[in-house]
Amino acid sequence: MLDELFAVIRDRQRELPEGSYTAQLLNEGIGRIAQKVIEEAGETAIAAVQGNQEHLPKEVADLLYHTLVLLAASGVTPQSVYDELRERRA
C-alpha cells in the first residue's frame, strides 16, 4: 500500500496537476512539507495519548502520507527506508 501511494505521489510530482493537494505541497517546498510532517506527528501523538482509537488511524494515515511526500521531495524512496529497517533488524 505504501509503495502504491508513493507511486501516485511521484506521478503528481512529475505532472503537477492543477488542483492536486500533493502537487501544491511539492510546489511549496521541503520546508512546508516538513512542517506538515511535524504537525501530523503531533496530532498522531495526541490521538494516541487520548486513547482515541477511532481517530488514531486517520492521523497515522496523514503522517504516513506527508512523510512519503517528504521522501519524494527529497529524492529518497521508501525502499531505502525499508533497507534501513532491515539492517536495524539484523
N, CA and C atoms as a LAMMPS dump frame, in Angstrom:
ITEM: TIMESTEP
0
ITEM: NUMBER OF ATOMS
270
ITEM: BOX BOUNDS ff ff ff
-5.0000000000000000e+02 5.0000000000000000e+02
-5.0000000000000000e+02 5.0000000000000000e+02
-5.0000000000000000e+02 5.0000000000000000e+02
ITEM: ATOMS id mol type element x y z
1 1 1 N 0.82 -1.192 0
2 1 2 C 0 0 0
3 1 3 C 0.867 1.26 0
4 2 1 N 1.915 1.296 0.81
5 2 2 C 2.782 2.478 0.847
6 2 3 C 3.475 2.7 -0.494
7 3 1 N 3.891 1.615 -1.117
8 3 2 C 4.542 1.747 -2.424
9 3 3 C 3.563 2.265 -3.477
10 4 1 N 2.312 1.818 -3.4
11 4 2 C 1.295 2.309 -4.338
12 4 3 C 1.06 3.803 -4.133
13 5 1 N 0.948 4.207 -2.883
14 5 2 C 0.744 5.623 -2.576
15 5 3 C 1.944 6.448 -3.035
16 6 1 N 3.152 5.927 -2.813
17 6 2 C 4.354 6.638 -3.244
18 6 3 C 4.368 6.8 -4.767
19 7 1 N 3.915 5.775 -5.487
20 7 2 C 3.86 5.858 -6.951
21 7 3 C 2.904 6.97 -7.394
22 8 1 N 1.778 7.105 -6.709
23 8 2 C 0.838 8.186 -7.029
24 8 3 C 1.484 9.541 -6.739
25 9 1 N 2.175 9.634 -5.614
26 9 2 C 2.857 10.883 -5.251
27 9 3 C 3.895 11.241 -6.313
28 10 1 N 4.655 10.264 -6.764
29 10 2 C 5.665 10.515 -7.809
30 10 3 C 5.011 10.962 -9.113
31 11 1 N 3.853 10.375 -9.438
32 11 2 C 3.11 10.824 -10.627
33 11 3 C 2.717 12.286 -10.488
34 12 1 N 2.212 12.652 -9.317
35 12 2 C 1.823 14.049 -9.078
36 12 3 C 3.044 14.962 -9.158
37 13 1 N 4.18 14.455 -8.709
38 13 2 C 5.419 15.237 -8.745
39 13 3 C 5.838 15.511 -10.19
40 14 1 N 5.674 14.533 -11.051
41 14 2 C 6.044 14.694 -12.462
42 14 3 C 5.04 15.568 -13.218
43 15 1 N 3.764 15.346 -12.947
44 15 2 C 2.716 16.001 -13.732
45 15 3 C 2.252 17.335 -13.147
46 16 1 N 2.356 17.486 -11.837
47 16 2 C 1.896 18.682 -11.122
48 16 3 C 0.507 19.134 -11.588
49 17 1 N -0.486 18.223 -11.476
50 17 2 C -1.824 18.581 -11.949
51 17 3 C -2.448 19.702 -11.114
52 18 1 N -3.141 20.577 -11.795
53 18 2 C -3.814 21.682 -11.12
54 18 3 C -4.891 21.121 -10.187
55 19 1 N -4.975 21.674 -8.994
56 19 2 C -5.971 21.243 -8.026
57 19 3 C -5.535 20.08 -7.159
58 20 1 N -4.35 19.543 -7.389
59 20 2 C -3.838 18.42 -6.603
60 20 3 C -3.175 18.937 -5.331
61 21 1 N -3.629 18.43 -4.183
62 21 2 C -3.025 18.81 -2.908
63 21 3 C -1.557 18.403 -2.872
64 22 1 N -1.256 17.225 -3.387
65 22 2 C 0.127 16.747 -3.415
66 22 3 C 1.002 17.675 -4.246
67 23 1 N 0.526 18.057 -5.419
68 23 2 C 1.285 18.977 -6.275
69 23 3 C 1.485 20.316 -5.578
70 24 1 N 0.459 20.781 -4.886
71 24 2 C 0.57 22.044 -4.141
72 24 3 C 1.656 21.951 -3.076
73 25 1 N 1.643 20.86 -2.305
74 25 2 C 2.678 20.669 -1.281
75 25 3 C 4.071 20.66 -1.902
76 26 1 N 4.221 19.917 -2.98
77 26 2 C 5.524 19.819 -3.634
78 26 3 C 5.988 21.176 -4.145
79 27 1 N 5.07 21.971 -4.648
80 27 2 C 5.409 23.319 -5.114
81 27 3 C 5.807 24.242 -3.966
82 28 1 N 5.247 24.006 -2.786
83 28 2 C 5.56 24.846 -1.628
84 28 3 C 6.938 24.537 -1.047
85 29 1 N 7.478 23.37 -1.357
86 29 2 C 8.844 23.044 -0.972
87 29 3 C 8.98 22.195 0.279
88 30 1 N 10.21 21.756 0.489
89 30 2 C 10.51 20.831 1.582
90 30 3 C 10.196 21.435 2.946
91 31 1 N 10.441 22.726 3.115
92 31 2 C 10.151 23.355 4.404
93 31 3 C 8.693 23.216 4.793
94 32 1 N 7.8 23.468 3.848
95 32 2 C 6.36 23.353 4.117
96 32 3 C 5.967 21.904 4.342
97 33 1 N 6.531 21.006 3.549
98 33 2 C 6.225 19.583 3.707
99 33 3 C 6.695 19.101 5.076
100 34 1 N 7.891 19.509 5.48
101 34 2 C 8.412 19.131 6.796
102 34 3 C 7.516 19.668 7.906
103 35 1 N 7.024 20.87 7.728
104 35 2 C 6.103 21.461 8.701
105 35 3 C 4.845 20.595 8.836
106 36 1 N 4.327 20.103 7.72
107 36 2 C 3.146 19.24 7.756
108 36 3 C 3.452 17.916 8.45
109 37 1 N 4.65 17.366 8.235
110 37 2 C 5.031 16.121 8.907
111 37 3 C 5.044 16.339 10.418
112 38 1 N 5.62 17.45 10.859
113 38 2 C 5.661 17.761 12.291
114 38 3 C 4.245 17.921 12.841
115 39 1 N 3.416 18.641 12.117
116 39 2 C 2.021 18.85 12.537
117 39 3 C 1.286 17.517 12.678
118 40 1 N 1.422 16.663 11.675
119 40 2 C 0.727 15.375 11.706
120 40 3 C 1.293 14.448 12.781
121 41 1 N 2.593 14.532 13.039
122 41 2 C 3.184 13.732 14.118
123 41 3 C 2.597 14.15 15.46
124 42 1 N 2.445 15.449 15.658
125 42 2 C 1.843 15.943 16.894
126 42 3 C 0.411 15.475 17.046
127 43 1 N -0.365 15.559 15.978
128 43 2 C -1.757 15.122 16.027
129 43 3 C -1.853 13.619 16.269
130 44 1 N -0.918 12.862 15.708
131 44 2 C -0.875 11.422 15.936
132 44 3 C -0.595 11.127 17.403
133 45 1 N 0.385 11.816 17.965
134 45 2 C 0.737 11.609 19.371
135 45 3 C -0.43 11.971 20.284
136 46 1 N -1.098 13.062 20.002
137 46 2 C -2.238 13.482 20.824
138 46 3 C -3.349 12.437 20.768
139 47 1 N -3.66 11.945 19.581
140 47 2 C -4.7 10.922 19.45
141 47 3 C -4.331 9.668 20.24
142 48 1 N -3.052 9.296 20.224
143 48 2 C -2.606 8.114 20.967
144 48 3 C -2.706 8.337 22.47
145 49 1 N -2.24 9.484 22.938
146 49 2 C -2.276 9.79 24.372
147 49 3 C -3.718 9.837 24.872
148 50 1 N -4.604 10.358 24.047
149 50 2 C -6.013 10.444 24.425
150 50 3 C -6.733 9.101 24.309
151 51 1 N -6.048 8.106 23.773
152 51 2 C -6.653 6.788 23.604
153 51 3 C -7.77 6.778 22.576
154 52 1 N -7.696 7.677 21.621
155 52 2 C -8.74 7.812 20.609
156 52 3 C -8.494 6.814 19.481
157 53 1 N -9.006 5.611 19.658
158 53 2 C -8.753 4.536 18.699
159 53 3 C -9.442 4.76 17.36
160 54 1 N -10.462 5.59 17.333
161 54 2 C -11.13 5.896 16.071
162 54 3 C -10.337 6.92 15.266
163 55 1 N -9.769 7.893 15.95
164 55 2 C -9.063 8.984 15.277
165 55 3 C -7.596 8.64 14.967
166 56 1 N -6.99 7.793 15.783
167 56 2 C -5.565 7.478 15.63
168 56 3 C -5.206 6.942 14.24
169 57 1 N -5.944 5.978 13.687
170 57 2 C -5.573 5.5 12.346
171 57 3 C -5.621 6.6 11.285
172 58 1 N -6.546 7.533 11.422
173 58 2 C -6.639 8.637 10.465
174 58 3 C -5.411 9.533 10.558
175 59 1 N -4.971 9.798 11.781
176 59 2 C -3.786 10.642 11.971
177 59 3 C -2.523 9.935 11.484
178 60 1 N -2.428 8.635 11.743
179 60 2 C -1.269 7.876 11.256
180 60 3 C -1.257 7.877 9.728
181 61 1 N -2.423 7.73 9.11
182 61 2 C -2.5 7.781 7.644
183 61 3 C -2.016 9.134 7.127
184 62 1 N -2.44 10.22 7.783
185 62 2 C -1.974 11.556 7.387
186 62 3 C -0.463 11.678 7.547
187 63 1 N 0.059 11.149 8.651
188 63 2 C 1.501 11.211 8.906
189 63 3 C 2.278 10.424 7.854
190 64 1 N 1.813 9.226 7.544
191 64 2 C 2.496 8.419 6.53
192 64 3 C 2.455 9.102 5.164
193 65 1 N 1.302 9.636 4.797
194 65 2 C 1.177 10.333 3.513
195 65 3 C 2.169 11.491 3.429
196 66 1 N 2.167 12.356 4.43
197 66 2 C 3.048 13.525 4.386
198 66 3 C 4.524 13.117 4.439
199 67 1 N 4.829 12.035 5.146
200 67 2 C 6.202 11.529 5.176
201 67 3 C 6.616 11.037 3.789
202 68 1 N 5.717 10.366 3.094
203 68 2 C 6.025 9.916 1.731
204 68 3 C 6.213 11.092 0.778
205 69 1 N 5.427 12.145 0.949
206 69 2 C 5.621 13.345 0.129
207 69 3 C 6.997 13.94 0.418
208 70 1 N 7.385 13.96 1.691
209 70 2 C 8.706 14.472 2.071
210 70 3 C 9.817 13.639 1.436
211 71 1 N 9.657 12.319 1.443
212 71 2 C 10.648 11.453 0.798
213 71 3 C 10.752 11.773 -0.692
214 72 1 N 9.612 11.881 -1.362
215 72 2 C 9.621 12.175 -2.803
216 72 3 C 10.303 13.506 -3.079
217 73 1 N 9.975 14.509 -2.291
218 73 2 C 10.572 15.838 -2.486
219 73 3 C 12.071 15.818 -2.231
220 74 1 N 12.515 14.885 -1.408
221 74 2 C 13.933 14.778 -1.056
222 74 3 C 14.694 13.831 -1.971
223 75 1 N 13.989 13.173 -2.887
224 75 2 C 14.644 12.235 -3.795
225 75 3 C 15.007 10.916 -3.145
226 76 1 N 14.263 10.546 -2.113
227 76 2 C 14.505 9.305 -1.378
228 76 3 C 13.309 8.384 -1.604
229 77 1 N 13.567 7.1 -1.761
230 77 2 C 12.478 6.149 -1.989
231 77 3 C 12.126 5.404 -0.703
232 78 1 N 10.902 4.885 -0.625
233 78 2 C 10.556 4.049 0.52
234 78 3 C 11.477 2.836 0.638
235 79 1 N 11.971 2.341 -0.502
236 79 2 C 12.858 1.176 -0.455
237 79 3 C 14.084 1.45 0.407
238 80 1 N 14.608 2.66 0.357
239 80 2 C 15.773 2.973 1.191
240 80 3 C 15.404 2.942 2.668
241 81 1 N 14.171 3.296 2.985
242 81 2 C 13.701 3.206 4.373
243 81 3 C 13.54 1.739 4.758
244 82 1 N 12.96 0.939 3.865
245 82 2 C 12.823 -0.496 4.134
246 82 3 C 14.191 -1.129 4.36
247 83 1 N 15.165 -0.749 3.53
248 83 2 C 16.521 -1.287 3.672
249 83 3 C 17.113 -0.922 5.026
250 84 1 N 16.91 0.318 5.442
251 84 2 C 17.418 0.762 6.748
252 84 3 C 16.766 -0.027 7.88
253 85 1 N 15.471 -0.236 7.79
254 85 2 C 14.769 -1.012 8.82
255 85 3 C 15.262 -2.453 8.846
256 86 1 N 15.501 -3.015 7.659
257 86 2 C 16.004 -4.387 7.572
258 86 3 C 17.381 -4.489 8.229
259 87 1 N 18.248 -3.501 7.993
260 87 2 C 19.581 -3.501 8.606
261 87 3 C 19.484 -3.41 10.121
262 88 1 N 18.58 -2.614 10.614
263 88 2 C 18.427 -2.447 12.06
264 88 3 C 17.887 -3.712 12.714
265 89 1 N 17.122 -4.459 11.965
266 89 2 C 16.542 -5.694 12.487
267 89 3 C 17.584 -6.799 12.599
268 90 1 N 18.605 -6.732 11.749
269 90 2 C 19.629 -7.788 11.697
270 90 3 C 20.473 -7.823 12.952
